[in-house]
Amino acid sequence: MASRSPALLDPRKSPVQARSTASVEAILEATTQVLLSVGKERLTTTRVALRAGVSVGTLYQYFPNKSALLQAALKRHLDEVTKAVELVCKEQKGNTLRQMGTALITSFLSAKMKDGKTSVALYSVSSDVDGARIVKQTGVRSNKAIVEMLATAQEPLTKDPQLVASMLQGAMVGVSRRLLESGEAEKQFETLLQELVFFTCAYLEACSARASV
């Protein structure tokens, strides 16, 4: 499927007042609800406006079309996950690598799968709304937060923190994708969480000065 021009996906304008912000949040929440109830093929701006309790005209003030709605909903979801990563990285500064790894993985997967059905539904539309670009943007933010956290670890790393952070992100994204594609996200969540924590802590240990002693 040919990718759409970013200009056709970007919101028409950003909310500047509390009332406008509330309307946009209601529209995005309604978008997710309609996506879950009828699927992406039957989702329409009219259905979303009705569910959100706003006029179609109000919806079009912010989102020019269905694709823009779906992209904004996906972006909101990924932004929430990224904020969770940024917060835990800030909280974990100065701790051991094991503490950092455990907290990072737990926070990331918990945020990613907070609502498993919603995550799966939004993942399914990602390729239709230039999701790769949004993932790249949020990935840069997460990488920065992880690098800054690792730099404060009690055990110094013997490898480039940027490389270590990128490897961790690759593992995190890979496991979350497996969950989303499995069709059994809730059933597999705890097992894959524990395995990813184990993998992460072992990798961090191997990258630390302690491993060379």
C-alpha positions in Angstrom: 0.0 0.0 0.0 1.4 3.4 -1.0 2.3 5.6 1.9 0.3 8.8 2.4 1.8 12.2 2.3 2.6 13.4 5.9 0.6 16.6 5.1 -2.6 14.4 4.8 -2.0 12.7 8.1 -0.9 15.6 10.3 -3.6 17.3 12.5 -5.0 20.5 11.0 -4.3 22.4 14.2 -3.3 21.9 17.7 -5.6 22.5 20.7 -4.7 25.6 22.6 -7.4 25.8 25.2 -8.5 23.3 27.9 -11.8 22.8 26.1 -10.1 22.1 22.8 -7.7 19.7 24.4 -10.6 17.9 26.0 -12.3 17.6 22.6 -9.2 16.2 21.0 -8.7 13.6 23.8 -12.4 12.6 23.5 -12.0 12.2 19.7 -8.8 10.1 20.1 -10.4 7.9 22.8 -13.4 7.5 20.6 -11.2 6.5 17.6 -9.7 3.7 19.7 -13.1 2.5 20.9 -14.5 2.5 17.3 -11.4 0.7 16.0 -11.9 -2.0 18.7 -15.6 -2.3 18.1 -15.8 -2.3 14.2 -12.3 -2.6 12.9 -10.2 -0.3 10.8 -12.1 -1.0 7.5 -15.5 0.1 9.0 -14.1 3.0 11.1 -15.3 6.3 9.7 -15.0 9.9 10.9 -18.8 10.0 11.4 -18.7 7.0 13.7 -15.9 8.5 15.7 -17.6 11.9 16.0 -20.8 10.2 17.2 -18.9 8.2 19.8 -17.0 11.2 20.9 -20.1 13.4 21.3 -18.9 16.1 18.9 -19.9 17.2 15.4 -18.2 16.0 12.4 -17.3 19.6 11.7 -15.5 19.8 15.1 -13.6 16.6 14.3 -12.5 18.0 11.0 -11.1 21.1 12.7 -8.4 18.9 14.1 -8.2 15.8 11.8 -8.6 16.0 8.0 -9.4 12.3 7.5 -9.6 8.8 8.9 -5.9 8.1 8.5 -5.0 11.2 10.4 -7.3 10.0 13.3 -5.6 6.6 13.4 -2.1 8.1 13.2 -2.9 10.5 16.1 -4.3 7.6 18.2 -1.2 5.5 17.5 1.1 8.5 18.3 -0.7 9.1 21.6 -0.2 5.4 22.5 3.5 5.4 21.7 4.0 8.7 23.5 2.5 7.2 26.6 4.9 4.2 26.4 7.8 6.6 25.8 6.9 8.7 28.8 6.9 5.6 31.0 10.4 4.8 29.8 11.6 8.3 30.4 10.1 8.4 33.9 11.6 5.0 35.0 15.0 6.0 33.6 14.9 9.2 35.6 13.9 7.3 38.7 16.6 4.6 38.3 19.6 6.9 38.0 22.4 5.9 40.4 21.2 2.4 40.9 22.8 -0.9 39.9 22.5 -2.2 36.4 20.3 -5.1 37.6 17.9 -2.6 39.2 17.9 -0.5 36.1 17.3 -3.4 33.7 14.5 -4.9 35.8 12.7 -1.6 36.2 13.1 -0.6 32.6 11.7 -3.8 31.1 8.9 -4.0 33.6 7.8 -0.4 33.0 8.1 -0.6 29.2 6.1 -3.9 28.8 3.5 -2.8 31.4 2.9 0.4 29.5 3.0 -1.2 26.1 0.5 -3.9 27.2 -1.6 -1.9 29.7 -4.5 -2.5 27.4 -3.6 -5.4 25.3 -6.5 -5.2 22.9 -5.9 -1.6 22.2 -2.2 -2.2 21.6 -2.9 -5.0 19.2 -5.5 -2.9 17.3 -3.2 0.1 16.9 -0.3 -2.2 15.9 -2.5 -3.5 13.1 -3.0 -0.1 11.6 0.6 1.1 12.0 1.8 0.3 8.5 -1.2 2.2 7.1 -0.4 5.5 8.8 3.4 5.8 8.6 3.8 4.2 11.9 7.5 3.6 11.3 8.2 7.3 11.4 6.5 7.7 14.8 8.3 4.7 16.1 11.6 6.2 15.0 10.8 9.5 16.7 9.8 8.0 20.0 12.7 5.6 19.8 15.1 8.5 19.8 13.6 9.8 23.0 13.7 6.4 24.7 17.3 5.9 23.6 18.4 9.2 25.1 16.7 8.4 28.4 18.3 5.0 28.6 21.7 6.3 27.7 21.5 9.0 30.4 20.4 6.4 33.0 23.1 3.9 32.1 25.8 6.6 32.5 24.9 6.9 36.2 25.1 3.1 37.0 27.0 2.0 40.1 29.0 -0.4 37.8 30.6 1.3 34.9 30.0 -0.1 31.5 32.9 -1.3 29.3 30.9 -0.8 26.1 29.5 2.3 24.5 26.2 3.2 26.4 24.6 4.2 23.1 25.2 0.7 21.7 24.0 -0.9 24.9 20.8 1.2 24.9 20.2 0.4 21.3 20.6 -3.4 22.0 18.1 -3.1 24.9 15.6 -1.3 22.7 15.9 -3.9 20.0 15.1 -6.6 22.5 12.3 -4.7 24.0 10.7 -3.9 20.6 11.2 -7.5 19.5 9.5 -9.1 22.5 6.6 -6.6 22.4 6.0 -7.3 18.7 5.9 -11.0 19.5 3.3 -10.4 22.1 1.2 -8.2 19.8 1.4 -10.7 17.0 0.9 -13.8 19.1 -2.9 -13.5 19.6 -2.3 -14.5 23.2 -0.7 -11.3 24.6 -2.3 -11.5 28.0 -1.5 -15.2 28.4 2.1 -14.8 27.4 2.8 -11.5 29.1 4.2 -12.6 32.4 6.4 -15.3 31.0 8.0 -13.1 28.3 8.4 -10.3 30.8 10.4 -12.5 33.2 12.5 -13.9 30.3 13.2 -10.4 29.0 14.2 -9.2 32.4 16.6 -12.2 32.7 18.1 -11.5 29.3 18.5 -7.8 30.0 20.2 -8.2 33.3 22.5 -10.9 32.0 23.4 -8.6 29.0 24.1 -5.6 31.3 26.2 -7.7 33.6 28.3 -8.9 30.7 28.8 -5.3 29.5 29.9 -4.1 33.0 33.4 -3.8 34.4 32.4 -6.5 36.9 32.4 -9.1 34.2 36.0 -8.5 33.4 37.2 -8.9 37.0 
